[in-house]
Structures are given as structure tokens and as C-alpha cells.
């Protein structure tokens, strides 16, 4: 019997708020500081990355020695710069705030699941509103960040639910892979990067298209797909 929707697990950057545009600014500034230029092609590969993964991409792209001390310093500089941008105000993506309000009114527990570091996430939550979330999990609080399942497994555990009882909402390939690996059905709301179709996921163009009842229906369908015998799946 398919699991009932008990919790919703939200990605942050590019899913709830249009912070990827601010990351564009801060990453370009970091590249200038390191003597390079960020190309659109490389920028796409950074979407959804953890702090460590992001620095590996940057240093490899620029042909810099992957010195851990230098990379940590660059990461700290980038996150401080981005945090200053966040505190100037984050732009909600269409339907995001309304969905959070509707889920709160419906009594559906929510968690924030992000690869962003805790310190920067707390700065973002000043704009988003920490009161929406019963729990939050950041990329520097788990052994392996997205695309590993660790952040989603921890978020479900903190809510007290099995992963399959939660619907993950993501905008990136990295985040979708993490949620699926954890056992969560996934609602994909693409932002800057195309996310391929696949099992256990459904796409919508915007969170403005869904409400709590729609999320329950989506979760029921995807959970049934997960539970169905392989021979029954189309």
C-alpha cells in the first residue's frame, strides 16, 4: 500500500527563492578575484553543488593547485560575499511562499534540505522565515552532501517519518538524485538547469501550480510507482 504524505522536504536555492541569480554574482566575483572568468557552461555544473564540490569545480576549471587551505579560504570568501547579498533580500520564486503558507495551515510538517552551509542558510532564513520549517539540514552537517542521500535521510529522520512518506521538492539534477537515492518521491520545479524525466519524479513549471491537495495526489501516484512490482511499471 503506498505511503501517505506526511512531510514535505524543500530544497532552498532555485526552488523556494531565486538565489541562484545571487550565486551568479558572487561566483563571478570569486572568479575575478582568482584571475579568471566564469563561463555559462561551467556555471551550469555548479548548480546544487556542496561547498567542497563547488571549490573543486572552480579550482579545476581555473587550473589552480587544489590546495585545501586555499580552497577553504576561497569558500569562506564566497559564502561571506553571498551572505551579504542574501541579507539584502531574497526573491521568492512563483508560488513558493503561498505553498509554504498553505502547508503550514494544513498542518503538514516541512524541512529545508540544502547543500548550502549552515551559516549562510541561517542568513537566508532571515529572509525566508525559519518558522516554516520543523527541521533543516545543511551541506556541512552531513558526511556526504547531495547528490548523496544523506541530507534527505537526515531530514526525514528529524521529522520522524520514513523517506517514502515525504515528498522532496527540487530544482536541480544533483538534488533530485539525492532525494531519489534516499527513497523520497520528487517533485521537480526546474529553474536554470534542465532536469531529465525519470521514475519516481514529476515535473511542474512552477510551485504556483500546486497546493497541499495536489502534493498529496502527486506523492500518492509516485509512491505507488515506487511500491509497484517491476513488471507492473510502464
C-alpha positions as CSV (number, residue, x, y, z in Angstrom):
1,X,0.0,0.0,0.0
2,X,1.5,3.4,-1.0
3,X,2.8,5.6,1.8
4,X,0.7,8.6,2.9
5,X,2.3,12.0,2.5
6,X,3.4,13.1,6.0
7,X,6.1,15.7,5.3
8,X,7.5,17.9,2.6
9,X,11.2,18.4,2.1
10,X,12.2,21.6,0.3
11,X,15.4,22.5,-1.4
12,X,16.3,26.2,-1.0
13,X,18.3,27.8,-3.8
14,X,16.4,27.9,-7.0
15,X,13.4,26.1,-5.5
16,X,12.0,28.5,-2.9
17,X,14.0,31.6,-3.7
18,X,15.7,32.9,-6.8
19,X,19.1,32.9,-5.0
20,X,20.9,31.3,-8.0
21,X,21.0,34.7,-9.5
22,X,22.9,36.0,-6.5
23,X,25.2,33.0,-6.7
24,X,25.9,34.1,-10.3
25,X,27.1,37.4,-8.9
26,X,29.2,36.1,-6.1
27,X,30.8,33.3,-8.3
28,X,31.7,35.8,-10.9
29,X,33.3,37.9,-8.2
30,X,35.3,34.9,-6.9
31,X,36.5,34.1,-10.4
32,X,37.7,37.7,-10.9
33,X,39.4,37.5,-7.5
34,X,41.2,34.3,-8.7
35,X,42.1,35.8,-12.1
36,X,39.6,34.0,-14.3
37,X,36.2,34.3,-16.0
38,X,33.2,32.1,-15.2
39,X,31.6,30.6,-18.3
40,X,28.0,29.7,-18.6
41,X,28.9,26.1,-19.3
42,X,30.9,25.8,-16.0
43,X,28.2,27.7,-14.1
44,X,25.6,25.0,-15.0
45,X,27.8,22.3,-13.5
46,X,27.9,24.2,-10.1
47,X,24.2,24.3,-9.6
48,X,23.2,22.3,-6.5
49,X,26.9,21.6,-5.5
50,X,28.1,21.4,-2.0
51,X,30.7,23.9,-0.8
52,X,33.5,21.5,-1.2
53,X,32.2,20.3,-4.6
54,X,31.9,23.8,-5.8
55,X,35.5,24.6,-4.9
56,X,36.7,21.5,-6.7
57,X,34.9,22.7,-9.8
58,X,36.3,26.2,-9.6
59,X,39.9,25.2,-9.0
60,X,39.9,22.6,-11.6
61,X,38.3,25.0,-14.2
62,X,41.0,27.6,-13.4
63,X,43.8,25.1,-13.4
64,X,44.7,26.0,-9.8
65,X,46.5,23.8,-7.4
66,X,43.8,22.1,-5.2
67,X,45.4,23.3,-2.0
68,X,42.9,22.6,0.8
69,X,43.8,25.8,2.7
70,X,43.4,28.0,-0.3
71,X,40.2,26.3,-1.3
72,X,38.8,26.7,2.2
73,X,39.7,30.4,2.1
74,X,38.0,30.9,-1.2
75,X,34.9,29.1,0.0
76,X,34.7,31.2,3.1
77,X,35.1,34.4,1.0
78,X,32.4,33.2,-1.4
79,X,30.0,32.4,1.3
80,X,30.6,35.7,3.1
81,X,30.0,37.6,-0.1
82,X,26.9,35.6,-0.9
83,X,25.6,36.1,2.6
84,X,25.8,39.9,2.2
85,X,23.7,39.6,-1.0
86,X,21.2,37.3,0.8
87,X,20.7,39.8,3.6
88,X,19.8,42.5,1.0
89,X,16.7,40.4,0.4
90,X,15.8,37.2,-1.5
91,X,13.3,37.0,-4.2
92,X,10.6,34.3,-3.8
93,X,10.0,32.1,-6.8
94,X,6.4,32.0,-8.1
95,X,4.0,30.2,-5.7
96,X,6.7,29.3,-3.2
97,X,5.7,31.4,-0.2
98,X,2.0,30.7,-0.9
99,X,2.7,27.0,-0.8
100,X,4.6,27.2,2.5
101,X,1.7,29.2,4.0
102,X,-0.8,26.6,2.7
103,X,1.2,23.6,4.0
104,X,1.5,25.4,7.4
105,X,-2.2,26.0,7.5
106,X,-2.8,22.3,6.6
107,X,-0.6,21.1,9.4
108,X,1.9,19.4,7.1
109,X,5.4,19.4,8.6
110,X,8.2,20.7,6.4
111,X,12.0,20.6,6.4
112,X,14.6,22.6,4.5
113,X,17.3,20.4,2.8
114,X,20.1,22.4,1.2
115,X,23.8,21.9,0.2
116,X,24.4,25.5,1.4
117,X,26.4,25.8,4.6
118,X,24.6,26.3,7.9
119,X,26.0,29.9,8.5
120,X,24.7,31.1,5.1
121,X,21.5,29.2,5.4
122,X,20.7,31.0,8.6
123,X,21.2,34.3,6.8
124,X,18.8,33.2,4.1
125,X,16.3,32.1,6.7
126,X,16.1,35.6,8.0
127,X,14.5,36.5,4.6
128,X,12.6,33.2,4.0
129,X,11.3,32.7,7.5
130,X,12.6,29.9,9.8
131,X,9.2,29.4,11.3
132,X,8.0,27.5,8.3
133,X,10.4,24.5,9.0
134,X,10.3,22.0,11.7
135,X,13.9,21.0,10.8
136,X,16.7,22.0,8.4
137,X,19.7,20.1,7.1
138,X,22.7,21.8,5.6
139,X,25.5,20.5,3.4
140,X,28.2,20.9,6.1
141,X,26.1,18.9,8.6
142,X,26.2,15.5,6.9
143,X,29.0,13.2,6.0
144,X,28.1,13.3,2.3
145,X,26.2,16.2,0.7
146,X,23.9,16.0,-2.3
147,X,23.9,14.1,-4.6
148,X,24.3,11.5,-1.8
149,X,21.1,10.7,0.1
150,X,22.4,11.7,3.5
151,X,20.7,15.2,3.7
152,X,17.3,13.8,2.8
153,X,17.7,10.7,5.1
154,X,18.6,13.1,8.0
155,X,15.7,15.5,7.2
156,X,13.1,12.6,7.2
157,X,14.6,11.3,10.4
158,X,14.4,14.7,12.1
159,X,10.7,14.9,11.1
160,X,10.1,11.4,12.4
161,X,9.0,10.0,9.1
162,X,10.2,7.4,6.6
163,X,11.7,8.9,3.5
164,X,9.0,7.4,1.3
165,X,6.4,9.3,3.4
166,X,8.0,12.6,2.4
167,X,7.8,14.4,-0.9
168,X,11.0,16.2,-1.9
169,X,10.8,19.4,-4.0
170,X,13.9,20.1,-6.0
171,X,15.1,22.2,-8.9
172,X,18.4,20.5,-9.8
173,X,19.8,17.2,-11.1
174,X,22.0,17.0,-8.0
175,X,19.2,17.5,-5.6
176,X,16.8,15.2,-7.4
177,X,19.4,12.4,-7.4
178,X,19.9,12.8,-3.6
179,X,16.2,12.7,-2.8
180,X,15.6,9.7,-5.1
181,X,18.6,7.8,-3.6
182,X,17.1,8.5,-0.1
183,X,13.8,6.9,-1.2
184,X,11.7,10.1,-1.5
185,X,9.4,10.7,-4.4
186,X,10.4,14.0,-6.1
187,X,8.5,17.0,-7.5
188,X,10.9,18.8,-9.9
189,X,10.5,22.5,-10.4
190,X,13.3,23.3,-12.9
191,X,14.9,26.8,-12.6
192,X,18.1,27.5,-14.5
193,X,19.0,23.9,-15.3
194,X,17.0,21.2,-17.1
195,X,16.3,18.1,-15.0
196,X,15.6,14.9,-17.1
197,X,12.4,13.0,-16.7
198,X,12.6,9.7,-15.0
199,X,11.0,7.2,-12.5
200,X,9.6,8.5,-9.2
201,X,9.6,12.1,-10.2
202,X,7.1,14.6,-11.6
203,X,7.7,18.0,-13.2
204,X,5.8,21.2,-12.8
205,X,6.7,24.5,-14.3
206,X,6.1,26.5,-11.1
207,X,5.1,26.0,-7.5
208,X,2.1,28.2,-8.3
209,X,0.6,25.2,-10.0
210,X,0.3,23.1,-6.8
211,X,-1.3,23.2,-3.3
212,X,-1.4,20.7,-0.5
213,X,-4.0,18.6,-2.1
214,X,-2.1,18.5,-5.3
215,X,1.1,17.5,-3.5
216,X,-0.8,14.6,-1.8
217,X,-2.0,13.4,-5.2
218,X,1.4,13.7,-6.7
219,X,3.0,11.9,-3.7
220,X,0.4,9.1,-3.9
221,X,1.0,8.5,-7.5
222,X,4.8,8.5,-7.2
223,X,4.7,6.4,-4.1
224,X,2.5,3.8,-5.9
225,X,5.0,3.7,-8.7
226,X,7.8,3.0,-6.1
227,X,5.8,0.3,-4.5
228,X,4.6,-1.4,-7.7
229,X,6.3,-4.6,-8.8
230,X,8.8,-4.0,-11.6
231,X,6.6,-6.0,-14.1
232,X,3.7,-3.6,-13.4
233,X,5.7,-0.4,-14.2
234,X,5.3,1.1,-17.6
